[in-house]
């Protein structure tokens, strides 16, 4: 025999069935949401704390790359100078005498510091002995241009040898 509830359903088919098992609705509790927000906030604070360091590292690496490029160009100009000439063509560096050049952000050189000067290049020639000794050059590029090289925020240094015989 069928149970009496079966007859009710046959009689009223549009009434929803009463379920004996309750399916819980999937959700998060307030504690779980609070912990998740706390972890997310901690991670964001750590990331935001690293941003200034990353920006400064990017600025320093850009300045070092630009400084190395400037030194490479000056040394190439000095190496392209014929032995008969004692002054380089592009940067007017006289072999054997100290020279200071100032460079702007785009790499243009001037003999005096200006408002756009970003880099300061000191070129010196340590004494070399012997009749056939090569000419040595010590190049130090520092930035900012108006700072003392010992207190500059960054610098690049190179040594170069030239066969001037």
Buried (B, 14 or more C-beta within 10 A) or exposed (E): EEEEEEEEEEEEEEEEEEEEEEEEEEEEEEEEEEEEEEEEEEEEEEEEEEEEEEEEEEEEEEBBEBBEEBBEBBBEBBEEBEEEEEEBEEBEBBBEEEBEBBBBEEEEBEEEEEEEBBBBBBBEBEEEEEEEEEBBBBBBBBBEBEBEEEEBEBBBEBEBEBEBE
